[in-house]
Amino acid sequence: MRKDYIERYKGNPILTKYDIPYQVETVHNAGVVKFENRYIMLFRSHLRTGRSIIGIAESSDGFKFHPRDKPFLIPSSDGIFAEYEEFGVEDPRITPLDGKFYITYSAYSRNGVRIGLAQTTDFIHIERVALITQADYRNTVIFPEKIKNQYVRLDRPHSDISPWSIWISYSPDLQYWGHSRVVMKPVPYHWDEMKIGPGAVPFRTEKGWLSIYHGVFPTMDGSIYRLGVALHDLEDPAKILGVGDQWILQPEDPWEITGYVHNVVFSCAAVPEADGSVKIYWGGADTVMCVGIARIDDLITLCLKNSRDPLKI
């Protein structure tokens, strides 16, 4: 019997370039968070130059979003941020922490890709904090709580020795990071064998930190991006309690199969709800935004009852 872990919203896609009041060519890979009884979405868009900016949209129900008239974050024109954001800002994740919302994003330039950190308290004003990695890093998510008095993040550095694996790092101040170690690797001839990377900001459950990640499988017709799930120990998130052996979402709808980049579902956001469900948001084919609903207990069960070794190669 077929098991669908995520029920796609029937109104997908929920945001496209045609909804945006300024010229963009895509709307995808968005961070989403609850703020003052509404949902805030920070989405990536390609311009006709091919470079990316980050826009903002709001929703009362998490499904029907209304974009604002102007982008939220564009490449800086000042100082070191201008140097390292020259080619665009991409793929935001939003972490509520210490009474603020911290936004990690990919900063692209001729020097490669680094992770920028910004903060806001109202989603009107935004302040850049620091560039928190060297090149070449992507997919950085910060846990929404301090753990043993340390900030904790997951990311995916590029490495030919340990290809495209998920690492964990710690920081006393959100700017300087260390004590890094690899916690999860792709598995040969598995749905995520080519590369993996953190997706949504992890969220707390009774059984552990639940983390939605993406995995990539190479085919003769190009790569396929799917979503999976892992469960991290609450007190020691470097310890992975289980990784779902099966994917929880793959490209199936027309706007996921065909677009700017074919055969992609890519998540930067998961919003847990009080009823035991979680809204999972993903970009379809690097072109549109979509959402679906999963049961948190189902995802935990997949991690614990149908798991694979996180470091098996």
C-alpha positions, 0 to 999 in steps of 0.5 A, a space after each residue: 500500500 502506498 504511503 504518502 508522508 506529506 499530503 500536498 496542498 490542493 492549491 499548489 503552487 502557492 506562490 509564483 512569479 505572476 503573484 509578485 508585483 515587481 519583475 522576477 522570473 522565479 519564486 522558490 526555496 523560501 524560509 517560513 516562520 510564524 510571527 504575530 499570528 501570521 506566517 512570514 515567507 522569505 523567498 528567493 527569486 531570480 532576476 532577468 540578470 540570472 542573479 537572486 534576491 530575497 522577497 517577502 510575503 505574508 499569510 494568515 493561514 500558511 497557504 495563501 500568501 500575499 507578497 509585499 511591494 518590494 524585496 526584503 533583502 538584495 545584495 549589499 552595496 557596502 563593505 565586505 557584504 558587497 564584496 561577497 554578495 556581488 552575485 546574489 543572495 539565496 535560499 534563506 532559513 529563519 530561526 526564532 531565537 533570543 527574541 529575534 529572528 535570525 536569517 541564514 542565506 547563501 551569499 554568492 560572489 566571484 569568491 564562491 559561496 559563503 553563508 551570511 547571517 542577518 537578524 530582524 525583530 519585525 520583518 520590516 528592518 533587517 540588519 546583517 550580522 556577519 559572514 559566518 563561513 568561508 567558501 564553499 558552504 551552503 544550506 546552513 540552519 541554526 537550531 532554535 534553542 541554545 544547547 548546553 549554552 552553545 548555539 548549534 548549526 547544521 550545514 553542508 560544506 563542499 568536500 571531495 573527501 567527504 562529498 556533500 555531507 551534513 556537518 554540525 558546528 557550535 558557537 558561543 556568539 553566532 559569529 565564530 563557529 567551531 568543534 565541527 564534525 560530520 554527522 550524516 553522509 550520503 549512502 551509495 545507490 540510495 535515493 540520496 547517494 549523490 549529496 545531502 544537505 540540511 533543509 528546514 530549521 530543525 524543530 523540537 519534538 518529545 523524541 528529538 530534533 526533527 530535521 527535514 533534509 534534501 537528498 540528490 540522486 543522479 540519473 542519466 536524465 539529470 539529478 533528482 532532488 527529494 526530501 528526507 527526515 532525520 531525528 537528532 538527540 535533544 541534548 546532543 544533536 550530533 547524535 542522530 537517533 534515526 534517518 528515514 530510509 525512504 524519502 518523504 517527498 519526490 517531484 511528481 506534480 508538473 511544476 516540480 518536474 519541469 521548470 528552471 531546474 527540472 525534478 526538484 523539491 527543495 525545502 527551507 522551512 517546516 512549521 510545526 503546529 499545535 495539532 501535531 502536524 507540520 507544514 512543510 514548504 518546498 520550491 518546485 523545480 526552482 520555479 514556484 513555492 509549494 506546501 504540504 502537511 505531514 503528521 509529526 508522529 509519522 515522521 518520527 516513526 519513520 526515523 526510528 522504525 525504518 532507519 538507516 545508518 547516518 554515517 554508512 558509506 
